[in-house]
Amino acid sequence: MGSSFFLDKSDPASWRALNGLALKVAAAAEAAGLGRAVVELLNVRVSQLNGCAYCLDLHDGLAREAGVSGQQLAVLSAWRETDVFDEIERAALAVGEAATLLHSDGKSFPELAAARQVLTDEQYSALQWCAVAMNAFNRVSILSGHPVRPRSGAVLP
């Protein structure tokens, strides 16, 4: 998808403010005892749900750097069907999905209640803010048509 209008470039002050939010959210997650891997799993899952190719590419790499396994990333879209995620990771994924999909029909309520049993108030809050920030970044990238550039060593058709 090619777009010549980059939302982030058109209003640098708003873009900086969004990045500032991301820094605060990351600090809150760290202060709550959430590892970077948990946050990156949430970021990748939110980006999957939103269909943001740019953010998927970026956060897949960040997740791997944070220690998320290739197996976890491979099965992330089917996380409920596997045993490769611990209870904190599962709670984070439930929070991320609920914040992204905003089910008004109550479908996410049981999973959120289960997440509340696993997470501290600080962790629950931080994960919700992580999802809010990731959703905002997804929207900026999708609206801007941020390109995914081939990495060195990537096989092109």
C-alpha positions as CSV (number, residue, x, y, z in Angstrom):
1,M,0.0,0.0,0.0
2,G,1.6,3.3,-1.0
3,S,0.5,6.5,0.5
4,S,2.1,9.9,0.2
5,F,0.4,11.3,3.3
6,F,2.2,10.3,6.5
7,L,0.0,11.3,9.5
8,D,3.1,11.2,11.8
9,K,5.0,13.6,9.6
10,S,2.0,15.9,9.0
11,D,1.8,16.8,12.7
12,P,5.1,16.1,14.4
13,A,3.9,17.6,17.8
14,S,1.0,15.1,18.0
15,W,3.4,12.3,17.0
16,R,5.8,13.3,19.7
17,A,3.0,13.3,22.2
18,L,2.0,9.8,21.2
19,N,5.6,8.6,21.6
20,G,5.6,10.3,25.0
21,L,2.5,8.3,26.0
22,A,4.3,5.1,24.8
23,L,7.3,5.9,27.0
24,K,5.0,6.5,30.1
25,V,3.1,3.3,29.4
26,A,6.3,1.3,29.1
27,A,7.5,2.8,32.4
28,A,4.2,1.9,34.1
29,A,4.5,-1.7,32.7
30,E,8.0,-2.0,34.0
31,A,7.1,-0.5,37.4
32,A,4.2,-3.1,37.6
33,G,6.7,-5.9,37.2
34,L,5.7,-6.8,33.6
35,G,8.5,-8.0,31.5
36,R,9.2,-6.6,28.0
37,A,8.3,-9.9,26.5
38,V,4.8,-9.8,27.9
39,V,4.3,-6.3,26.6
40,E,5.6,-7.2,23.1
41,L,3.3,-10.3,23.0
42,L,0.4,-7.9,23.6
43,N,1.7,-5.5,20.9
44,V,2.0,-8.2,18.3
45,R,-1.5,-9.6,19.1
46,V,-3.1,-6.1,19.0
47,S,-1.4,-5.5,15.7
48,Q,-2.6,-8.8,14.3
49,L,-6.2,-7.9,15.2
50,N,-5.9,-4.5,13.6
51,G,-4.1,-5.9,10.5
52,C,-1.2,-3.4,10.8
53,A,1.7,-4.8,8.7
54,Y,4.2,-2.1,9.7
55,C,3.6,-2.7,13.5
56,L,3.6,-6.5,13.1
57,D,7.0,-6.3,11.4
58,L,8.4,-3.9,14.0
59,H,7.0,-5.7,17.1
60,D,7.8,-9.2,15.9
61,G,11.5,-8.2,16.0
62,L,11.2,-6.4,19.3
63,A,9.3,-9.4,20.8
64,R,12.1,-11.8,19.6
65,E,14.7,-9.4,21.1
66,A,12.7,-9.4,24.4
67,G,12.9,-13.3,24.5
68,V,9.5,-14.2,23.0
69,S,10.0,-17.6,21.3
70,G,9.4,-18.2,17.6
71,Q,6.9,-20.9,18.6
72,Q,4.9,-18.4,20.7
73,L,4.9,-15.9,17.8
74,A,3.9,-18.7,15.4
75,V,0.8,-19.7,17.4
76,L,-0.1,-16.3,18.8
77,S,-3.3,-15.9,16.8
78,A,-4.5,-19.2,18.3
79,W,-3.1,-18.5,21.9
80,R,-6.2,-19.9,23.6
81,E,-5.6,-23.3,21.9
82,T,-2.0,-23.8,23.2
83,D,-0.1,-24.3,26.4
84,V,2.9,-22.3,25.4
85,F,1.8,-19.1,27.2
86,D,2.0,-18.7,31.0
87,E,-0.9,-17.2,33.0
88,I,0.5,-13.7,33.0
89,E,0.9,-13.8,29.2
90,R,-2.6,-15.2,28.8
91,A,-4.0,-12.5,31.0
92,A,-2.1,-9.9,29.0
93,L,-3.4,-11.3,25.7
94,A,-7.0,-11.3,27.0
95,V,-6.6,-7.6,28.1
96,G,-5.1,-6.7,24.7
97,E,-7.9,-8.3,22.8
98,A,-10.6,-6.8,24.9
99,A,-9.2,-3.3,24.6
100,T,-8.8,-3.8,20.8
101,L,-12.1,-5.4,20.0
102,L,-14.3,-3.6,22.6
103,H,-17.0,-6.3,22.7
104,S,-20.1,-4.5,23.7
105,D,-21.8,-7.9,23.9
106,G,-19.8,-8.9,26.9
107,K,-17.8,-11.7,25.2
108,S,-14.6,-10.5,26.8
109,F,-16.0,-10.1,30.3
110,P,-15.2,-13.6,31.6
111,E,-11.6,-13.5,30.3
112,L,-11.1,-10.1,31.8
113,A,-12.4,-11.3,35.1
114,A,-10.0,-14.2,35.0
115,A,-7.2,-11.8,34.1
116,R,-8.1,-9.7,37.2
117,Q,-7.5,-12.8,39.3
118,V,-3.9,-13.1,37.9
119,L,-2.8,-9.5,37.6
120,T,-2.2,-6.8,40.2
121,D,-4.2,-3.6,39.8
122,E,-1.0,-2.0,38.5
123,Q,-0.4,-4.7,36.0
124,Y,-4.0,-4.7,34.8
125,S,-3.9,-0.9,34.4
126,A,-0.5,-0.9,32.6
127,L,-1.6,-3.6,30.2
128,Q,-4.8,-1.7,29.3
129,W,-2.7,1.4,28.6
130,C,-0.3,-0.7,26.6
131,A,-3.2,-1.8,24.4
132,V,-4.6,1.7,24.1
133,A,-1.2,3.0,22.9
134,M,-0.6,0.1,20.5
135,N,-4.0,0.6,19.0
136,A,-3.2,4.3,18.5
137,F,0.1,3.4,16.8
138,N,-1.7,0.8,14.6
139,R,-4.1,3.4,13.4
140,V,-1.4,6.0,12.6
141,S,0.5,3.4,10.7
142,I,-2.5,2.1,8.8
143,L,-3.8,5.6,8.0
144,S,-0.4,6.6,6.8
145,G,0.3,3.4,4.8
146,H,3.7,3.0,6.5
147,P,5.6,0.6,4.3
148,V,7.2,-2.7,5.4
149,R,10.6,-2.7,3.9
150,P,12.4,-6.0,3.1
151,R,15.2,-6.7,5.6
152,S,18.6,-7.9,4.5
153,G,18.4,-11.6,3.9
154,A,14.7,-11.5,3.1
155,V,13.7,-13.7,0.2
156,L,11.7,-11.7,-2.4
157,P,9.7,-13.4,-5.2
